[in-house]
Amino acid sequence: MEQRLNPYAKGLSAMRAVYGLGLYTEKSRIEPSLSALVFFRVSQINGCAYCLDADAASLLAKGETPQRLFVLNAWREATLYTERERAALAWAEAVTLVTEGHVPDEVYAEAREQFSEEELIDLTMAVLTINCYNRVNIAFRMTSGAHAPAVLEGK
């Protein structure tokens, strides 16, 4: 698949708004490892190869296990994730797939058991951030494959 254009080079002023969301997410109350796991799951749902490539490399470099990444698509059946992670993943899926149930009350209740009100807002902003990046990267067919080698070689 050929890249259409590079929105990061040609649309820098527009992308600054997205960067702002990312900066907020980085400084939020949600632990970075959880945000990264949520980013990866949302990118799986949306089918964003560019983000999956970048996020997999980043997660592995930060100590995430390959097993947890390989099984993430079936997290409900796996025993590899904490209750907090499960609540975050359920919330992320519901917010991402908002047309398929408008974030059910059960998902909200589960999330509220694990997250304060402020944390849940921050988690929602993280979900919105990665959804935004996914849509930009998919729309312009950003080329994947450039991220993993540098991380795996320790660069």
Secondary structure, DSSP 8 states (H G I E B T S, - for coil): ------HHHH-HHHHHHHHHHHHHHHTSSS-HHHHHHHHHHHHHHHT-HHHHHHHHHHHHHTT--HHHHHHGGGTTT-SSS-HHHHHHHHHHHHHHTGGGTSS-HHHHHHHHHHS-HHHHHHHHHHHHHHHHHHHHHHHTT---SSSHHHHHTT-
